[in-house]
Amino acid sequence: MNIAEIVTEKILAMLESGVAPWRKPWSANNIQYRFTGQAYRGINQLLLALNPHPLPIWLTYRAAQQLGGNVKRGEKGQIIVYYNFPTAEESAAGRKPFLRYSTVFNICQCENVETPSWYTPAAKIVVDAIAAAESIVADYKTAPIVNHGGSQASYNPTRDSVSMPIPESFLSMHAYYATLFHEFAHSTGHESRLKRELKGNMAAESYGKEELIAELTSAILCNASAIDSSAIVEQSAAYLSSWCKALRGDKNLILGAASAAQRAADFILNRVPESESESATESATV
């Protein structure tokens, strides 16, 4: 089983248990960090968030030893994935980037490793989720026009506009913003932005991938603002089954979609994305 298959099986296990792992009540404690204080991104953020611990801090076995501690006997680590990029000479010779993985452990699985000074317990972090979501909307500098009315949410790439039901029709403002983030995610694929394939019907392969990109982008934005994405009433058996079918059909789908979702979220948040070389820092010494 290759790395993509291992990651896909982890996501499938959650879906088959009746939970879409990207739909959950986020909090400040859901953001997962390297021991150095750098937040994990993309698929690694999702994979580590599936394994809750009292502290959201992770490090490798070697790093624990370098800090004078060790991993407790019997503890199982979690995989994270990263790309190993060739040198200029290797690239010229035709070598391409390839996916690798490393194993990390939560700090709570270690002995004699002190909590880093940069960490602030989630209980001490007060986040006004609605205000944070409004700020994200305001920061999306090239956002499409948002029209309110009707009963369905959608993005029209031809008109570059988002249609949303009025906020009062949602169960909560959390559900409203989680849905708006999903449609904003689609809008990043417009030819004037990140230029993804937005055409095709529901049976098309590109449609399934684009929907997963939007799901994961919304999850990243909900995480950033502490919006509770589980407020969206769409955890039906048919919904979960459709994702199981899509992931079984393409074991590379989740990794590609997660990477595209991180780029989309960075675009909406007006952030400069990490360079490819920086995203490959998940080495054995992290």
Secondary structure, 3 states (H helix, E strand, C coil): CCHHHHHHHHHHHHHHCCCCCCCCECCHHHCCEECCCCECCHHHHHHHHCCCCCCCEEECHHHHHHCCCEECCCCCCEEEEEEECCCHHHHHCCCCCEEEEEEEEEHHHEECCCCCCCCCCHHHCCCCHHHHHHHHHHHCCCCCEEEECCCCCEEECCCCEEEECCHHHCCCHHHHHHHHHHHHHHHCCCCCCCCCCCCCCCCCHHHHHHHHHHHHHHHHHHHHHCCEHHHCCCCCHHHHHHHHHHHHHCCCHHHHHHHHHHHHHHHHCCCCCCCCCHHHCCCCCC
